[in-house]
Amino acid sequence: MSKTSKFFFGSGFLLILAMIVHIIGAWINHTNSVGNSAPASVNLALAIYYVVPIGILFVIGYYTKNREISIRKRC
């Protein structure tokens, strides 16, 4: 795997870890003040702040990985 694809895959995994920490923190903060219901901010954060960038990073990483393989096959 090239450095470029490793960078994008690594960034995607770091963003997944950040998403998990954010969800746990929001859940704890919400349950302390309100009760056991899921916070709406978690759904918003999942949809906008995390899922879209993670998808973009993995698509770019996958594309660069496949591009590197096809270049190797040609040589």
Buried (B, 14 or more C-beta within 10 A) or exposed (E): EBEBBEBBBEBBBEBBEBBEEBBEEBBEEBEEEEEEEEBEBBEEBBEEBBEEBBEBBBEBBBEBBEEBEEEEEEE
